[in-house]
């Protein structure tokens, strides 16, 4: 008899101040049946509180993946990336920069700060959805991530 195991939990922290982009990400993951648990914050300050489990985020899970926009109020994605990768407790969490900028300096700076990938948000809805699905498939199903076993 074959047993089907439930999907291994996959927590994704979305750090983006654009509600429309967040909705596209959510819809793409729901439409394609991924079992991700999405956690959403709209600025870098809340992102760091979530990651450090501070304040209203004291019971937050450690995310398996962070999708990070660069241009946000209060604390930019660049600052979040720098702080996250400098923190020994958080540095192993993969970060995909998912942003509108295709500027060479943003790409280079993000990789200098140890982003795991840099993806420019497509303008077209179906292309954007496809990009999100590819990210989820790779990090959620293919890659072996710290703290997430799939035995």
C-alpha positions as CSV (number, residue, x, y, z in Angstrom):
1,X,0.0,0.0,0.0
2,X,1.4,3.4,-1.0
3,X,1.0,6.2,1.5
4,X,0.9,9.8,0.4
5,X,2.7,12.1,2.8
6,X,1.3,15.5,3.4
7,X,3.5,18.3,1.9
8,X,6.3,19.4,4.1
9,X,5.5,22.9,5.4
10,X,7.1,25.7,3.5
11,X,7.0,29.2,5.0
12,X,7.6,32.1,2.7
13,X,8.1,35.7,3.9
14,X,7.0,38.2,1.3
15,X,8.5,41.7,2.0
16,X,6.8,44.0,-0.4
17,X,4.8,47.3,-0.1
18,X,2.9,46.8,-3.4
19,X,-0.4,45.2,-2.5
20,X,-1.0,44.4,-6.2
21,X,2.3,42.5,-6.5
22,X,1.6,40.6,-3.3
23,X,-1.8,39.6,-4.6
24,X,-0.2,38.2,-7.8
25,X,2.2,36.2,-5.7
26,X,-0.6,34.8,-3.5
27,X,-2.8,34.0,-6.5
28,X,0.0,32.3,-8.4
29,X,0.8,30.0,-5.5
30,X,-2.8,29.2,-4.8
31,X,-3.7,28.6,-8.4
32,X,-0.9,26.2,-8.9
33,X,-1.6,24.3,-5.7
34,X,1.5,25.0,-3.7
35,X,1.2,24.4,0.0
36,X,3.2,27.4,1.0
37,X,2.3,29.3,4.1
38,X,2.7,33.0,3.2
39,X,3.6,35.7,5.7
40,X,3.5,39.2,4.4
41,X,5.0,42.4,5.7
42,X,5.1,45.7,3.9
43,X,8.4,47.3,4.9
44,X,11.9,46.4,6.0
45,X,11.4,47.3,9.7
46,X,8.5,44.7,10.0
47,X,10.6,42.2,8.0
48,X,13.4,42.4,10.5
49,X,11.0,42.2,13.4
50,X,9.4,39.1,11.8
51,X,12.8,37.5,11.2
52,X,14.0,38.2,14.7
53,X,10.6,37.3,16.2
54,X,10.1,40.6,17.9
55,X,7.1,42.6,18.9
56,X,3.9,41.5,17.2
57,X,5.9,38.8,15.4
58,X,7.2,37.0,18.6
59,X,5.4,33.7,17.5
60,X,6.5,33.9,13.8
61,X,8.0,30.8,12.2
62,X,11.4,30.9,10.7
63,X,10.8,31.3,7.0
64,X,12.3,28.9,4.6
65,X,12.5,31.6,1.9
66,X,12.3,35.4,1.7
67,X,10.9,37.2,-1.3
68,X,12.3,40.7,-1.0
69,X,11.4,43.9,-2.8
70,X,14.2,46.5,-2.9
71,X,12.2,49.8,-2.8
72,X,10.2,50.1,0.4
73,X,9.5,52.7,3.0
74,X,11.3,53.0,6.4
75,X,13.9,50.4,5.6
76,X,14.8,49.4,2.0
77,X,15.2,45.9,0.8
78,X,19.0,46.5,0.4
79,X,19.2,47.4,4.1
80,X,17.1,44.3,5.0
81,X,19.4,42.1,2.9
82,X,22.5,43.5,4.4
83,X,21.2,43.1,8.0
84,X,19.8,39.6,7.4
85,X,23.0,38.3,5.8
86,X,25.1,39.8,8.6
87,X,23.1,38.0,11.3
88,X,24.6,34.6,12.0
89,X,21.2,33.2,13.0
90,X,19.5,34.4,9.8
91,X,22.2,34.3,7.1
92,X,21.3,30.8,5.9
93,X,17.8,31.8,4.9
94,X,17.6,32.0,1.1
95,X,16.6,35.5,-0.2
96,X,15.3,36.1,-3.6
97,X,15.2,39.7,-4.6
98,X,12.0,40.2,-6.5
99,X,11.8,43.7,-7.6
100,X,11.0,46.1,-10.5
101,X,14.5,47.3,-10.9
102,X,16.7,45.9,-13.6
103,X,19.5,48.4,-13.0
104,X,23.0,46.8,-13.0
105,X,24.0,48.6,-9.8
106,X,21.0,47.0,-8.0
107,X,21.7,43.6,-9.3
108,X,25.4,43.8,-8.4
109,X,24.8,45.3,-5.0
110,X,22.2,42.6,-4.2
111,X,24.6,39.8,-5.1
112,X,27.4,41.6,-3.2
113,X,25.1,41.5,-0.1
114,X,24.7,37.7,-0.7
115,X,21.2,37.5,-2.3
116,X,20.6,34.0,-3.5
117,X,18.8,35.2,-6.7
118,X,17.8,38.4,-8.3
119,X,14.6,38.5,-10.4
120,X,13.1,41.5,-12.1
121,X,9.3,41.5,-11.8
122,X,7.7,41.1,-15.2
123,X,5.1,43.7,-16.1
124,X,2.8,41.1,-17.8
125,X,0.6,39.3,-15.3
126,X,1.0,35.8,-16.7
127,X,4.8,36.2,-16.9
128,X,4.9,37.5,-13.3
129,X,2.8,34.5,-12.3
130,X,5.2,32.2,-14.2
131,X,8.3,33.7,-12.4
132,X,6.6,33.1,-9.0
133,X,5.8,29.5,-9.9
134,X,9.4,28.9,-11.0
135,X,10.8,30.3,-7.7
136,X,8.4,28.2,-5.7
137,X,9.2,25.1,-7.6
138,X,12.9,25.5,-7.2
139,X,13.0,26.5,-3.5
140,X,9.9,24.7,-2.4
141,X,10.4,21.4,-4.2
142,X,13.9,21.0,-5.7
143,X,16.4,22.7,-3.4
144,X,17.4,21.3,0.0
145,X,17.0,24.1,2.5
146,X,18.3,24.5,6.0
147,X,15.7,23.5,8.6
148,X,13.5,21.8,6.1
149,X,13.6,18.0,5.7
150,X,11.5,16.1,3.2
151,X,12.0,12.5,4.4
